[in-house]
Amino acid sequence: MKLLIKVLEHEFIDTVLTTEIIDSEVVIEEDIGTFAVARFSMPLIDIEEYNIVEIYEVENTDTRIFRGYVYKIEPVRNQF
């Protein structure tokens, strides 16, 4: 299954900054008491904190599986 990441400028501005197919593992943690969190790696693109990220499963019809704010951007070189 392929996943498509769509980055929007802001909650109230529907301008799509970029879309990208990603191959990395996506972990979505949902908790009733707090916000849902999605963690994944993606190619370097122009993205900023507080942009909106939508994750879609790409099949015959695209299905949105996550929508949220960019909270933290961590370059791969800082993960090791």
VEXPA-23841 format. One record per residue: residue in three letters; residue number from 1; x, y, z of N, C-alpha, C, O, CB in turn. Coordinates in nm, 4 decimals. Glycine has a CB too. Layout:
{ronu ALA, tise NUM, neast X, nnorth Y, nup Z, caeast X, canorth Y, caup Z, ceast X, cnorth Y, cup Z, oeast X, onorth Y, oup Z, cbeast X, cbnorth Y, cbup Z}
...
This chain:
{ronu MET, tise 1, neast 0.0840, nnorth -0.1174, nup 0.0000, caeast 0.0000, canorth 0.0000, caup 0.0000, ceast 0.0889, cnorth 0.1243, cup 0.0000, oeast 0.1844, onorth 0.1344, oup 0.0770, cbeast -0.0957, cbnorth -0.0005, cbup 0.1216}
{ronu LYS, tise 2, neast 0.0557, nnorth 0.2173, nup -0.0869, caeast 0.1301, canorth 0.3419, caup -0.0928, ceast 0.0622, cnorth 0.4468, cup -0.0069, oeast -0.0600, onorth 0.4481, oup 0.0077, cbeast 0.1432, cbnorth 0.3909, cbup -0.2373}
{ronu LEU, tise 3, neast 0.1436, nnorth 0.5347, nup 0.0495, caeast 0.0917, canorth 0.6451, caup 0.1295, ceast 0.1301, cnorth 0.7771, cup 0.0648, oeast 0.2432, onorth 0.7952, oup 0.0198, cbeast 0.1447, cbnorth 0.6382, cbup 0.2745}
{ronu LEU, tise 4, neast 0.0357, nnorth 0.8676, nup 0.0608, caeast 0.0555, canorth 1.0001, caup 0.0050, ceast 0.0483, cnorth 1.1007, cup 0.1181, oeast -0.0458, onorth 1.0997, oup 0.1975, cbeast -0.0494, cbnorth 1.0317, cbup -0.1051}
{ronu ILE, tise 5, neast 0.1481, nnorth 1.1876, nup 0.1251, caeast 0.1494, canorth 1.2957, caup 0.2236, ceast 0.1146, cnorth 1.4243, cup 0.1496, oeast 0.1762, onorth 1.4572, oup 0.0482, cbeast 0.2892, cbnorth 1.3070, cbup 0.2967}
{ronu LYS, tise 6, neast 0.0167, nnorth 1.4958, nup 0.2004, caeast -0.0213, canorth 1.6252, caup 0.1440, ceast 0.0033, cnorth 1.7302, cup 0.2513, oeast -0.0451, onorth 1.7166, oup 0.3637, cbeast -0.1717, cbnorth 1.6263, cbup 0.0956}
{ronu VAL, tise 7, neast 0.0787, nnorth 1.8357, nup 0.2173, caeast 0.1101, canorth 1.9419, caup 0.3118, ceast 0.0331, cnorth 2.0667, cup 0.2716, oeast 0.0456, onorth 2.1158, oup 0.1594, cbeast 0.2632, cbnorth 1.9698, cbup 0.3169}
{ronu LEU, tise 8, neast -0.0473, nnorth 2.1173, nup 0.3659, caeast -0.1265, canorth 2.2379, caup 0.3441, ceast -0.0653, cnorth 2.3523, cup 0.4222, oeast -0.0031, onorth 2.3316, oup 0.5263, cbeast -0.2739, cbnorth 2.2162, cbup 0.3853}
{ronu GLU, tise 9, neast -0.0835, nnorth 2.4737, nup 0.3711, caeast -0.0205, canorth 2.5893, caup 0.4333, ceast -0.0695, cnorth 2.6156, cup 0.5744, oeast 0.0111, onorth 2.6410, oup 0.6639, cbeast -0.0436, cbnorth 2.7102, cbup 0.3498}
{ronu HIS, tise 10, neast -0.2001, nnorth 2.6101, nup 0.5958, caeast -0.2575, canorth 2.6476, caup 0.7245, ceast -0.3974, cnorth 2.5887, cup 0.7331, oeast -0.4565, onorth 2.5526, oup 0.6314, cbeast -0.2605, cbnorth 2.8028, cbup 0.7427}
{ronu GLU, tise 11, neast -0.4498, nnorth 2.5792, nup 0.8531, caeast -0.5836, canorth 2.5227, caup 0.8724, ceast -0.6898, cnorth 2.5979, cup 0.7935, oeast -0.7820, onorth 2.5369, oup 0.7396, cbeast -0.6196, cbnorth 2.5234, cbup 1.0196}
{ronu PHE, tise 12, neast -0.6774, nnorth 2.7298, nup 0.7866, caeast -0.7794, canorth 2.8111, caup 0.7206, ceast -0.7416, cnorth 2.8483, cup 0.5777, oeast -0.8189, onorth 2.9148, oup 0.5088, cbeast -0.8044, cbnorth 2.9366, cbup 0.8004}
{ronu ILE, tise 13, neast -0.6239, nnorth 2.8064, nup 0.5323, caeast -0.5795, canorth 2.8322, caup 0.3955, ceast -0.5544, cnorth 2.6964, cup 0.3306, oeast -0.4625, onorth 2.6248, oup 0.3702, cbeast -0.4498, cbnorth 2.9235, cbup 0.3919}
{ronu ASP, tise 14, neast -0.6345, nnorth 2.6610, nup 0.2323, caeast -0.6272, canorth 2.5278, caup 0.1712, ceast -0.5231, cnorth 2.5156, cup 0.0611, oeast -0.5302, onorth 2.4234, oup -0.0201, cbeast -0.7605, cbnorth 2.4912, cbup 0.1158}
{ronu THR, tise 15, neast -0.4272, nnorth 2.6062, nup 0.0565, caeast -0.3222, canorth 2.5999, caup -0.0443, ceast -0.2350, cnorth 2.4770, cup -0.0186, oeast -0.1784, onorth 2.4618, oup 0.0897, cbeast -0.2365, cbnorth 2.7299, cbup -0.0434}
{ronu VAL, tise 16, neast -0.2246, nnorth 2.3896, nup -0.1188, caeast -0.1411, canorth 2.2705, caup -0.1066, ceast 0.0019, cnorth 2.3091, cup -0.1404, oeast 0.0310, onorth 2.3511, oup -0.2524, cbeast -0.1918, cbnorth 2.1553, cbup -0.1994}
{ronu LEU, tise 17, neast 0.0915, nnorth 2.2946, nup -0.0424, caeast 0.2320, canorth 2.3281, caup -0.0632, ceast 0.3047, cnorth 2.2184, cup -0.1397, oeast 0.3876, onorth 2.2468, oup -0.2261, cbeast 0.3007, cbnorth 2.3527, cbup 0.0701}
{ronu THR, tise 18, neast 0.2737, nnorth 2.0932, nup -0.1078, caeast 0.3384, canorth 1.9812, caup -0.1752, ceast 0.2608, cnorth 1.8527, cup -0.1496, oeast 0.1865, onorth 1.8416, oup -0.0522, cbeast 0.4842, cbnorth 1.9661, cbup -0.1284}
{ronu THR, tise 19, neast 0.2792, nnorth 1.7579, nup -0.2372, caeast 0.2317, canorth 1.6210, caup -0.2156, ceast 0.3495, cnorth 1.5294, cup -0.2447, oeast 0.4310, onorth 1.5572, oup -0.3326, cbeast 0.1063, cbnorth 1.5860, cbup -0.3071}
{ronu GLU, tise 20, neast 0.3575, nnorth 1.4215, nup -0.1711, caeast 0.4736, canorth 1.3328, caup -0.1830, ceast 0.4319, cnorth 1.1907, cup -0.1486, oeast 0.3672, onorth 1.1686, oup -0.0462, cbeast 0.5898, cbnorth 1.3796, cbup -0.0908}
{ronu ILE, tise 21, neast 0.4677, nnorth 1.0949, nup -0.2317, caeast 0.4497, canorth 0.9537, caup -0.1992, ceast 0.5662, cnorth 0.9139, cup -0.1096, oeast 0.6814, onorth 0.9431, oup -0.1419, cbeast 0.4427, cbnorth 0.8635, cbup -0.3292}
{ronu ILE, tise 22, neast 0.5384, nnorth 0.8480, nup 0.0020, caeast 0.6472, canorth 0.8069, caup 0.0912, ceast 0.6509, cnorth 0.6559, cup 0.1055, oeast 0.5490, onorth 0.5880, oup 0.0935, cbeast 0.6319, cbnorth 0.8724, cbup 0.2290}
{ronu ASP, tise 23, neast 0.7704, nnorth 0.6048, nup 0.1312, caeast 0.7932, canorth 0.4613, caup 0.1470, ceast 0.8165, cnorth 0.4221, cup 0.2910, oeast 0.8136, onorth 0.3036, oup 0.3243, cbeast 0.9103, cbnorth 0.4179, cbup 0.0636}
{ronu SER, tise 24, neast 0.8399, nnorth 0.5205, nup 0.3779, caeast 0.8773, canorth 0.4888, caup 0.5154, ceast 0.7579, cnorth 0.4354, cup 0.5940, oeast 0.6425, onorth 0.4492, oup 0.5534, cbeast 0.9349, cbnorth 0.6126, cbup 0.5847}
{ronu GLU, tise 25, neast 0.7891, nnorth 0.3751, nup 0.7062, caeast 0.6850, canorth 0.3278, caup 0.7970, ceast 0.6174, cnorth 0.4486, cup 0.8614, oeast 0.6839, onorth 0.5434, oup 0.9033, cbeast 0.7441, cbnorth 0.2322, cbup 0.9057}
{ronu VAL, tise 26, neast 0.4858, nnorth 0.4438, nup 0.8685, caeast 0.4092, canorth 0.5497, caup 0.9336, ceast 0.3450, cnorth 0.4907, cup 1.0587, oeast 0.2729, onorth 0.3912, oup 1.0516, cbeast 0.3008, cbnorth 0.6103, cbup 0.8370}
{ronu VAL, tise 27, neast 0.3715, nnorth 0.5524, nup 1.1719, caeast 0.3136, canorth 0.5077, caup 1.2983, ceast 0.2153, cnorth 0.6144, cup 1.3443, oeast 0.2535, onorth 0.7291, oup 1.3675, cbeast 0.4245, cbnorth 0.4814, cbup 1.4070}
{ronu ILE, tise 28, neast 0.0890, nnorth 0.5764, nup 1.3573, caeast -0.0136, canorth 0.6687, caup 1.4052, ceast -0.0577, cnorth 0.6209, cup 1.5425, oeast -0.1081, onorth 0.5097, oup 1.5582, cbeast -0.1352, cbnorth 0.6771, cbup 1.3058}
{ronu GLU, tise 29, neast -0.0378, nnorth 0.7069, nup 1.6415, caeast -0.0769, canorth 0.6757, caup 1.7790, ceast -0.2001, cnorth 0.7580, cup 1.8126, oeast -0.1967, onorth 0.8810, oup 1.8087, cbeast 0.0396, cbnorth 0.7046, cbup 1.8801}
{ronu GLU, tise 30, neast -0.3077, nnorth 0.6904, nup 1.8452, caeast -0.4305, canorth 0.7604, caup 1.8810, ceast -0.4582, cnorth 0.7397, cup 2.0289, oeast -0.4503, onorth 0.6280, oup 2.0800, cbeast -0.5500, cbnorth 0.7112, cbup 1.7954}
{ronu ASP, tise 31, neast -0.4904, nnorth 0.8476, nup 2.0960, caeast -0.5200, canorth 0.8433, caup 2.2390, ceast -0.6419, cnorth 0.9310, cup 2.2630, oeast -0.6428, onorth 1.0480, oup 2.2247, cbeast -0.3971, cbnorth 0.8908, cbup 2.3254}
{ronu ILE, tise 32, neast -0.7426, nnorth 0.8764, nup 2.3246, caeast -0.8666, canorth 0.9506, caup 2.3473, ceast -0.8420, cnorth 1.0751, cup 2.4321, oeast -0.9068, onorth 1.1776, oup 2.4107, cbeast -0.9706, cbnorth 0.8609, cbup 2.4149}
{ronu GLY, tise 33, neast -0.7503, nnorth 1.0681, nup 2.5271, caeast -0.7270, canorth 1.1797, caup 2.6178, ceast -0.6382, cnorth 1.2897, cup 2.5632, oeast -0.6343, onorth 1.3993, oup 2.6190, cbeast -0.6681, cbnorth 1.1292, cbup 2.7417}
{ronu THR, tise 34, neast -0.5656, nnorth 1.2620, nup 2.4532, caeast -0.4749, canorth 1.3633, caup 2.3977, ceast -0.4912, cnorth 1.3674, cup 2.2461, oeast -0.5866, onorth 1.3124, oup 2.1913, cbeast -0.3264, cbnorth 1.3332, cbup 2.4364}
{ronu PHE, tise 35, neast -0.3978, nnorth 1.4326, nup 2.1800, caeast -0.4014, canorth 1.4404, caup 2.0344, ceast -0.3446, cnorth 1.3137, cup 1.9724, oeast -0.2603, onorth 1.2471, oup 2.0325, cbeast -0.3239, cbnorth 1.5629, cbup 1.9852}
{ronu ALA, tise 36, neast -0.3908, nnorth 1.2804, nup 1.8520, caeast -0.3310, canorth 1.1716, caup 1.7755, ceast -0.1976, cnorth 1.2201, cup 1.7205, oeast -0.1818, onorth 1.3381, oup 1.6891, cbeast -0.4256, cbnorth 1.1237, cbup 1.6603}
{ronu VAL, tise 37, neast -0.1014, nnorth 1.1284, nup 1.7090, caeast 0.0323, canorth 1.1635, caup 1.6623, ceast 0.0697, cnorth 1.0682, cup 1.5499, oeast 0.0461, onorth 0.9478, oup 1.5595, cbeast 0.1370, cbnorth 1.1575, cbup 1.7785}
{ronu ALA, tise 38, neast 0.1282, nnorth 1.1223, nup 1.4427, caeast 0.1817, canorth 1.0391, caup 1.3342, ceast 0.3307, cnorth 1.0672, cup 1.3233, oeast 0.3739, onorth 1.1824, oup 1.3219, cbeast 0.1086, cbnorth 1.0675, cbup 1.1976}
{ronu ARG, tise 39, neast 0.4087, nnorth 0.9593, nup 1.3155, caeast 0.5540, canorth 0.9726, caup 1.3001, ceast 0.5940, cnorth 0.9024, cup 1.1712, oeast 0.5516, onorth 0.7900, oup 1.1443, cbeast 0.6313, cbnorth 0.9126, cbup 1.4235}
{ronu PHE, tise 40, neast 0.6774, nnorth 0.9715, nup 1.0908, caeast 0.7219, canorth 0.9123, caup 0.9649, ceast 0.8422, cnorth 0.9894, cup 0.9136, oeast 0.8705, onorth 1.1007, oup 0.9581, cbeast 0.6079, cbnorth 0.9120, cbup 0.8595}
{ronu SER, tise 41, neast 0.9129, nnorth 0.9279, nup 0.8185, caeast 1.0247, canorth 0.9939, caup 0.7506, ceast 0.9816, cnorth 1.0236, cup 0.6087, oeast 0.9094, onorth 0.9459, oup 0.5462, cbeast 1.1544, cbnorth 0.9059, cbup 0.7529}
{ronu MET, tise 42, neast 1.0275, nnorth 1.1382, nup 0.5586, caeast 0.9926, canorth 1.1741, caup 0.4214, ceast 1.1071, cnorth 1.2507, cup 0.3591, oeast 1.1945, onorth 1.3005, oup 0.4300, cbeast 0.8627, cbnorth 1.2572, cbup 0.4167}
{ronu PRO, tise 43, neast 1.1076, nnorth 1.2611, nup 0.2253, caeast 1.2143, canorth 1.3371, caup 0.1586, ceast 1.2136, cnorth 1.4824, cup 0.2035, oeast 1.1128, onorth 1.5338, oup 0.2519, cbeast 1.1989, cbnorth 1.3295, cbup 0.0056}
{ronu LEU, tise 44, neast 1.3266, nnorth 1.5464, nup 0.1868, caeast 1.3401, canorth 1.6865, caup 0.2243, ceast 1.2525, cnorth 1.7723, cup 0.1333, oeast 1.2716, onorth 1.7751, oup 0.0117, cbeast 1.4882, cbnorth 1.7316, cbup 0.2164}
{ronu ILE, tise 45, neast 1.1577, nnorth 1.8410, nup 0.1925, caeast 1.0705, canorth 1.9316, caup 0.1192, ceast 1.0564, cnorth 2.0595, cup 0.2001, oeast 1.0999, onorth 2.0666, oup 0.3151, cbeast 0.9313, cbnorth 1.8667, cbup 0.0914}
{ronu ASP, tise 46, neast 0.9965, nnorth 2.1583, nup 0.1405, caeast 0.9747, canorth 2.2848, caup 0.2095, ceast 0.8524, cnorth 2.2709, cup 0.2998, oeast 0.7387, onorth 2.2821, oup 0.2541, cbeast 0.9562, cbnorth 2.4019, cbup 0.1079}
{ronu ILE, tise 47, neast 0.8767, nnorth 2.2467, nup 0.4258, caeast 0.7706, canorth 2.2253, caup 0.5233, ceast 0.8092, cnorth 2.2983, cup 0.6519, oeast 0.9267, onorth 2.3036, oup 0.6880, cbeast 0.7469, cbnorth 2.0722, cbup 0.5495}
{ronu GLU, tise 48, neast 0.7126, nnorth 2.3529, nup 0.7187, caeast 0.7390, canorth 2.4277, caup 0.8414, ceast 0.6475, cnorth 2.3788, cup 0.9528, oeast 0.5449, onorth 2.3154, oup 0.9281, cbeast 0.7200, cbnorth 2.5792, cbup 0.8186}
{ronu GLU, tise 49, neast 0.6867, nnorth 2.4094, nup 1.0748, caeast 0.6007, canorth 2.3769, caup 1.1874, ceast 0.4694, cnorth 2.4522, cup 1.1726, oeast 0.4661, onorth 2.5653, oup 1.1241, cbeast 0.6694, cbnorth 2.4114, cbup 1.3219}
{ronu TYR, tise 50, neast 0.3635, nnorth 2.3891, nup 1.2141, caeast 0.2265, canorth 2.4397, caup 1.2098, ceast 0.1630, cnorth 2.4355, cup 1.0720, oeast 0.0508, onorth 2.4836, oup 1.0554, cbeast 0.2238, cbnorth 2.5793, cbup 1.2598}
{ronu ASN, tise 51, neast 0.2321, nnorth 2.3786, nup 0.9708, caeast 0.1622, canorth 2.3443, caup 0.8478, ceast 0.0687, cnorth 2.2287, cup 0.8810, oeast 0.0845, onorth 2.1637, oup 0.9843, cbeast 0.2625, cbnorth 2.3068, cbup 0.7316}
{ronu ILE, tise 52, neast -0.0270, nnorth 2.2032, nup 0.7953, caeast -0.1191, canorth 2.0904, caup 0.8137, ceast -0.0693, cnorth 1.9744, cup 0.7272, oeast -0.0331, onorth 1.9944, oup 0.6113, cbeast -0.2676, cbnorth 2.1301, cbup 0.7761}
{ronu VAL, tise 53, neast -0.0674, nnorth 1.8539, nup 0.7831, caeast -0.0280, canorth 1.7346, caup 0.7091, ceast -0.1467, cnorth 1.6407, cup 0.7034, oeast -0.2108, onorth 1.6134, oup 0.8049, cbeast 0.0950, cbnorth 1.6652, cbup 0.7743}
{ronu GLU, tise 54, neast -0.1756, nnorth 1.5915, nup 0.5838, caeast -0.2782, canorth 1.4892, caup 0.5654, ceast -0.2098, cnorth 1.3665, cup 0.5063, oeast -0.1271, onorth 1.3782, oup 0.4158, cbeast -0.3956, cbnorth 1.5402, cbup 0.4727}
{ronu ILE, tise 55, neast -0.2446, nnorth 1.2492, nup 0.5577, caeast -0.1896, canorth 1.1233, caup 0.5088, ceast -0.3040, cnorth 1.0437, cup 0.4465, oeast -0.4091, onorth 1.0246, oup 0.5077, cbeast -0.1197, cbnorth 1.0422, cbup 0.6242}
{ronu TYR, tise 56, neast -0.2813, nnorth 0.9980, nup 0.3239, caeast -0.3823, canorth 0.9223, caup 0.2505, ceast -0.3282, cnorth 0.7862, cup 0.2124, oeast -0.2103, onorth 0.7728, oup 0.1796, cbeast -0.4274, cbnorth 0.9984, cbup 0.1254}
{ronu GLU, tise 57, neast -0.4149, nnorth 0.6835, nup 0.2167, caeast -0.3844, canorth 0.5545, caup 0.1572, ceast -0.4226, cnorth 0.5662, cup 0.0104, oeast -0.5355, onorth 0.6028, oup -0.0223, cbeast -0.4609, cbnorth 0.4355, cbup 0.2294}
{ronu VAL, tise 58, neast -0.3291, nnorth 0.5355, nup -0.0773, caeast -0.3538, canorth 0.5489, caup -0.2204, ceast -0.3941, cnorth 0.4134, cup -0.2761, oeast -0.3143, onorth 0.3197, oup -0.2797, cbeast -0.2285, cbnorth 0.6042, cbup -0.2942}
{ronu GLU, tise 59, neast -0.5182, nnorth 0.4047, nup -0.3191, caeast -0.5707, canorth 0.2829, caup -0.3829, ceast -0.6601, cnorth 0.3280, cup -0.4967, oeast -0.6318, onorth 0.4292, oup -0.5608, cbeast -0.6497, cbnorth 0.1910, cbup -0.2803}
{ronu ASN, tise 60, neast -0.7677, nnorth 0.2546, nup -0.5233, caeast -0.8623, canorth 0.2974, caup -0.6266, ceast -0.9213, cnorth 0.4332, cup -0.5912, oeast -0.9372, onorth 0.5194, oup -0.6775, cbeast -0.9747, cbnorth 0.1932, cbup -0.6442}
{ronu THR, tise 61, neast -0.9531, nnorth 0.4513, nup -0.4647, caeast -0.9953, canorth 0.5820, caup -0.4138, ceast -0.9041, cnorth 0.6158, cup -0.2970, oeast -0.8759, onorth 0.5300, oup -0.2133, cbeast -1.1474, cbnorth 0.5822, cbup -0.3703}
{ronu ASP, tise 62, neast -0.8583, nnorth 0.7391, nup -0.2906, caeast -0.7703, canorth 0.7809, caup -0.1811, ceast -0.8521, cnorth 0.7974, cup -0.0535, oeast -0.9584, onorth 0.8594, oup -0.0546, cbeast -0.6967, cbnorth 0.9135, cbup -0.2162}
{ronu THR, tise 63, neast -0.8023, nnorth 0.7418, nup 0.0555, caeast -0.8699, canorth 0.7493, caup 0.1843, ceast -0.7809, cnorth 0.8217, cup 0.2835, oeast -0.6682, onorth 0.7791, oup 0.3086, cbeast -0.9064, cbnorth 0.6086, cbup 0.2361}
{ronu ARG, tise 64, neast -0.8307, nnorth 0.9312, nup 0.3404, caeast -0.7515, canorth 1.0039, caup 0.4399, ceast -0.7513, cnorth 0.9257, cup 0.5703, oeast -0.8566, onorth 0.8882, oup 0.6218, cbeast -0.8071, cbnorth 1.1477, cbup 0.4622}
{ronu ILE, tise 65, neast -0.6296, nnorth 0.9011, nup 0.6238, caeast -0.6177, canorth 0.8262, caup 0.7488, ceast -0.5651, cnorth 0.9115, cup 0.8625, oeast -0.5680, onorth 0.8693, oup 0.9781, cbeast -0.5276, cbnorth 0.7072, cbup 0.7295}
{ronu PHE, tise 66, neast -0.5166, nnorth 1.0321, nup 0.8310, caeast -0.4649, canorth 1.1195, caup 0.9363, ceast -0.4667, cnorth 1.2635, cup 0.8888, oeast -0.4445, onorth 1.2916, oup 0.7710, cbeast -0.3219, cbnorth 1.0780, cbup 0.9776}
{ronu ARG, tise 67, neast -0.4935, nnorth 1.3551, nup 0.9825, caeast -0.4831, canorth 1.4986, caup 0.9564, ceast -0.4369, cnorth 1.5653, cup 1.0850, oeast -0.4957, onorth 1.5432, oup 1.1909, cbeast -0.6197, cbnorth 1.5590, cbup 0.9067}
{ronu GLY, tise 68, neast -0.3323, nnorth 1.6465, nup 1.0768, caeast -0.2833, canorth 1.7138, caup 1.1959, ceast -0.1802, cnorth 1.8197, cup 1.1624, oeast -0.1402, onorth 1.8352, oup 1.0470, cbeast -0.2246, cbnorth 1.6138, cbup 1.2918}
{ronu TYR, tise 69, neast -0.1378, nnorth 1.8921, nup 1.2645, caeast -0.0363, canorth 1.9961, caup 1.2515, ceast 0.1028, cnorth 1.9351, cup 1.2523, oeast 0.1249, onorth 1.8299, oup 1.3123, cbeast -0.0499, cbnorth 2.0993, cbup 1.3641}
{ronu VAL, tise 70, neast 0.1967, nnorth 2.0015, nup 1.1855, caeast 0.3377, canorth 1.9663, caup 1.1986, ceast 0.3823, cnorth 2.0224, cup 1.3327, oeast 0.3806, onorth 2.1436, oup 1.3541, cbeast 0.4254, cbnorth 2.0226, cbup 1.0784}
{ronu TYR, tise 71, neast 0.4219, nnorth 1.9343, nup 1.4216, caeast 0.4622, canorth 1.9755, caup 1.5557, ceast 0.6133, cnorth 1.9882, cup 1.5660, oeast 0.6647, onorth 2.0838, oup 1.6241, cbeast 0.4108, cbnorth 1.8764, cbup 1.6595}
{ronu LYS, tise 72, neast 0.6846, nnorth 1.8905, nup 1.5090, caeast 0.8303, canorth 1.8911, caup 1.5197, ceast 0.8897, cnorth 1.8301, cup 1.3935, oeast 0.8437, onorth 1.7269, oup 1.3447, cbeast 0.8776, cbnorth 1.8135, cbup 1.6460}
{ronu ILE, tise 73, neast 0.9926, nnorth 1.8959, nup 1.3418, caeast 1.0670, canorth 1.8459, caup 1.2266, ceast 1.2058, cnorth 1.8093, cup 1.2768, oeast 1.2770, onorth 1.8931, oup 1.3321, cbeast 1.0735, cbnorth 1.9522, cbup 1.1094}
{ronu GLU, tise 74, neast 1.2432, nnorth 1.6841, nup 1.2573, caeast 1.3724, canorth 1.6369, caup 1.3059, ceast 1.4507, cnorth 1.5783, cup 1.1899, oeast 1.4168, onorth 1.4700, oup 1.1422, cbeast 1.3550, cbnorth 1.5322, cbup 1.4187}
{ronu PRO, tise 75, neast 1.5558, nnorth 1.6473, nup 1.1424, caeast 1.6362, canorth 1.5945, caup 1.0308, ceast 1.6923, cnorth 1.4573, cup 1.0645, oeast 1.7233, onorth 1.4281, oup 1.1800, cbeast 1.7511, cbnorth 1.6909, cbup 0.9962}
{ronu VAL, tise 76, neast 1.7050, nnorth 1.3738, nup 0.9624, caeast 1.7529, canorth 1.2369, caup 0.9814, ceast 1.8897, cnorth 1.2348, cup 1.0483, oeast 1.9170, onorth 1.1464, oup 1.1296, cbeast 1.7594, cbnorth 1.1638, cbup 0.8473}
{ronu ARG, tise 77, neast 1.9755, nnorth 1.3297, nup 1.0160, caeast 2.1095, canorth 1.3287, caup 1.0745, ceast 2.1047, cnorth 1.3435, cup 1.2274, oeast 2.2010, onorth 1.3071, oup 1.2950, cbeast 2.1942, cbnorth 1.4412, cbup 1.0134}
{ronu ASN, tise 78, neast 1.9948, nnorth 1.3962, nup 1.2831, caeast 1.9824, canorth 1.4125, caup 1.4279, ceast 1.9182, cnorth 1.2905, cup 1.4947, oeast 1.9065, onorth 1.2869, oup 1.6172, cbeast 1.9007, cbnorth 1.5370, cbup 1.4591}
{ronu GLN, tise 79, neast 1.8764, nnorth 1.1905, nup 1.4162, caeast 1.8091, canorth 1.0753, caup 1.4736, ceast 1.9057, cnorth 0.9645, cup 1.5147, oeast 1.8654, onorth 0.8707, oup 1.5834, cbeast 1.7093, cbnorth 1.0214, cbup 1.3756}
{ronu PHE, tise 80, neast 2.0304, nnorth 0.9734, nup 1.4745, caeast 2.1241, canorth 0.8651, caup 1.5034, ceast 2.2071, cnorth 0.8947, cup 1.6255, oeast 2.2914, onorth 0.8137, oup 1.6640, cbeast 2.2145, cbnorth 0.8404, cbup 1.3852}
